[in-house]
Amino acid sequence: LFDIFIEEGGADLMLELDLYWIDHAGVNPEKTLARSKGRVPVIHIKDKEMAGNDPVMAPIGEGNLDWDGLIPACEAAGVDWYCVE
């Protein structure tokens, strides 16, 4: 569904991406941010770790998301606001 929003939504359709769920879906969040450049003024963030086969939320920086890659990708995409859960 996000592919349709990104590819066909037009420049005026703004997106609020949730990097946790993008990663959990097996999609690369950095690439999704790059494809959405200029249309993601706000993102939703939390960190993720696995408890067996189940994802669980973790404090940012204590999970397994690649924040060293995500923060620069957010900046390059033009993110202004980071909503932390």
N, C-alpha and C positions, 0 to 999 in steps of 0.2 A: 504494500500500500504506500509506503514512504517513497518508493521509486516513482510511483505515479505523481505524488505530491511534488517531488523534486523535479522530475522531468517535464511535467505538464502543468504545474501549478502557476507558472508565471512569476515574474520578479516581485510582484506585490504580495504573494502568498508567503507570510512569515511562518517559520517553524519553531517549535520548542522541542528540541531533541532530548531524550533521556538516555544518556550514554551507557548507563547500567543495562537497560533493556536492549539497546542496540547491540552491545557486546554479547549479552546472553543469547540473542537470536543468531549469533555466529557471524554477524556483520561487522566489518571493521569501522569503529567509530571515527577514526581519523579520516578515512576515505569518505564517509558519509558527511562529515563536516566540510571537507573540501568541495564536495558536490553541491553543498548548500550555501556556499560562500555568499555573504551579504544578505542572507535570509534567515539568520539565526541570532537575533539580538539577545535571546535568553536561552540558556540550556538548563536542564535538570540533572544534577549530579549526586551520586552516592557511590560508594565503593562496593565491590563484590568479592566474596570469598565462597568457596564451596564447602559444604558440610555433607560429605558423602557425595551423592548425586544431586543434591539440592543447593541452589544458590541462596545465600543469605547476605543481607546488607552488612557492611562493615564501615567503620569510620574511614573517611577519606584518607588515603595514604597507608591504610592498614590492610587493604584487600589486595586483589591481584590486577586491577586495572592499571594501564600504563600511563600514569599521570605525566611522566617526563615527555611523552609523545602527545598526550591529549591536550595539555594546557597550550603548547604552541599551536596545535591544530585549531583550538578554539580561538586563539588570538588571530590567526590567519583568516579564519572564517568570519571575523568581525563580531564575535560575541561580546556583549556589553555587560550582561548580568548572568551570574552563576547562582541558581537556586539550589541550595544544599539541603538534602533530606537527611 
